[in-house]
């Protein structure tokens, strides 16, 4: 029964991932694109965790943590660039 729940959740997050790609391609402002990119990173993390659950391996959980850290740092870098025009002072 848990397999069906994992497949259903993976399908939902996969559709959300595709919707974020569409929003990145069609958004008018930079802020909307950054927000869609950040949401896409969250969906990618969820997909990696679900893939790890489906296959019974633990390596995907560690990879999801690395992607989460990189996603946070990139979002902060984008926000600083939009506010100040530079990232490193």
C-alpha positions as a Markdown table, in Angstrom:
| # | Residue | x | y | z |
|---|---|---|---|---|
| 1 | Unk | 0.0 | 0.0 | 0.0 |
| 2 | Unk | 2.9 | 2.4 | 0.7 |
| 3 | Unk | 4.2 | 1.9 | -2.8 |
| 4 | Unk | 1.0 | 3.3 | -4.2 |
| 5 | Unk | 1.3 | 6.4 | -2.0 |
| 6 | Unk | 4.9 | 6.9 | -3.0 |
| 7 | Unk | 4.0 | 6.7 | -6.7 |
| 8 | Unk | 1.0 | 9.0 | -6.3 |
| 9 | Unk | 3.2 | 11.6 | -4.4 |
| 10 | Unk | 5.9 | 11.3 | -7.0 |
| 11 | Unk | 3.4 | 11.9 | -9.8 |
| 12 | Unk | 2.1 | 15.0 | -7.9 |
| 13 | Unk | 5.5 | 16.4 | -7.3 |
| 14 | Unk | 6.6 | 15.7 | -10.9 |
| 15 | Unk | 3.6 | 17.6 | -12.2 |
| 16 | Unk | 4.4 | 20.5 | -9.8 |
| 17 | Unk | 8.0 | 20.4 | -11.1 |
| 18 | Unk | 6.8 | 20.7 | -14.7 |
| 19 | Unk | 4.5 | 23.6 | -13.7 |
| 20 | Unk | 7.5 | 25.4 | -12.1 |
| 21 | Unk | 9.5 | 24.9 | -15.3 |
| 22 | Unk | 6.6 | 26.5 | -17.2 |
| 23 | Unk | 6.5 | 29.4 | -14.8 |
| 24 | Unk | 10.2 | 30.0 | -15.1 |
| 25 | Unk | 9.9 | 30.1 | -18.9 |
| 26 | Unk | 6.8 | 32.4 | -19.0 |
| 27 | Unk | 7.2 | 34.7 | -15.9 |
| 28 | Unk | 7.5 | 38.4 | -16.5 |
| 29 | Unk | 9.6 | 39.5 | -13.6 |
| 30 | Unk | 12.8 | 38.2 | -12.1 |
| 31 | Unk | 11.2 | 37.8 | -8.7 |
| 32 | Unk | 8.6 | 35.4 | -10.1 |
| 33 | Unk | 11.3 | 33.4 | -11.7 |
| 34 | Unk | 13.4 | 33.2 | -8.5 |
| 35 | Unk | 10.4 | 32.1 | -6.5 |
| 36 | Unk | 9.5 | 29.4 | -9.1 |
| 37 | Unk | 13.1 | 28.3 | -9.1 |
| 38 | Unk | 13.1 | 28.0 | -5.3 |
| 39 | Unk | 9.9 | 26.0 | -5.4 |
| 40 | Unk | 11.4 | 23.8 | -8.1 |
| 41 | Unk | 14.3 | 23.0 | -5.8 |
| 42 | Unk | 11.9 | 22.0 | -3.1 |
| 43 | Unk | 10.1 | 19.7 | -5.6 |
| 44 | Unk | 13.4 | 18.2 | -6.7 |
| 45 | Unk | 14.2 | 17.4 | -3.0 |
| 46 | Unk | 10.8 | 15.8 | -2.5 |
| 47 | Unk | 11.3 | 13.7 | -5.7 |
| 48 | Unk | 14.7 | 12.5 | -4.6 |
| 49 | Unk | 13.4 | 11.5 | -1.2 |
| 50 | Unk | 10.5 | 9.6 | -2.8 |
| 51 | Unk | 12.9 | 7.9 | -5.2 |
| 52 | Unk | 15.0 | 6.8 | -2.2 |
| 53 | Unk | 11.9 | 5.5 | -0.5 |
| 54 | Unk | 10.8 | 3.6 | -3.6 |
| 55 | Unk | 14.2 | 2.0 | -4.1 |
| 56 | Unk | 15.0 | 1.5 | -0.4 |
| 57 | Unk | 18.4 | 3.2 | -0.6 |
| 58 | Unk | 19.7 | 5.9 | 1.8 |
| 59 | Unk | 22.1 | 7.7 | -0.6 |
| 60 | Unk | 19.3 | 9.9 | -2.0 |
| 61 | Unk | 18.6 | 11.3 | 1.4 |
| 62 | Unk | 22.1 | 12.7 | 1.7 |
| 63 | Unk | 21.9 | 14.0 | -1.9 |
| 64 | Unk | 18.6 | 15.7 | -1.0 |
| 65 | Unk | 20.3 | 17.4 | 2.0 |
| 66 | Unk | 23.1 | 18.7 | -0.2 |
| 67 | Unk | 20.6 | 20.1 | -2.8 |
| 68 | Unk | 18.6 | 21.7 | 0.1 |
| 69 | Unk | 21.7 | 23.5 | 1.2 |
| 70 | Unk | 22.6 | 24.6 | -2.3 |
| 71 | Unk | 19.1 | 25.7 | -2.9 |
| 72 | Unk | 19.0 | 27.9 | 0.2 |
| 73 | Unk | 22.4 | 29.5 | -0.6 |
| 74 | Unk | 21.3 | 30.2 | -4.2 |
| 75 | Unk | 18.0 | 31.8 | -3.2 |
| 76 | Unk | 19.9 | 34.1 | -0.8 |
| 77 | Unk | 22.4 | 35.0 | -3.5 |
| 78 | Unk | 19.6 | 35.8 | -6.0 |
| 79 | Unk | 17.8 | 37.9 | -3.4 |
| 80 | Unk | 21.0 | 39.9 | -2.5 |
| 81 | Unk | 21.7 | 40.4 | -6.2 |
| 82 | Unk | 18.2 | 41.7 | -6.8 |
| 83 | Unk | 18.3 | 44.1 | -3.9 |
| 84 | Unk | 21.9 | 45.4 | -4.1 |
| 85 | Unk | 23.2 | 44.5 | -7.5 |
| 86 | Unk | 26.1 | 42.5 | -6.2 |
| 87 | Unk | 26.5 | 39.3 | -4.2 |
| 88 | Unk | 29.8 | 39.7 | -2.4 |
| 89 | Unk | 30.7 | 43.0 | -0.7 |
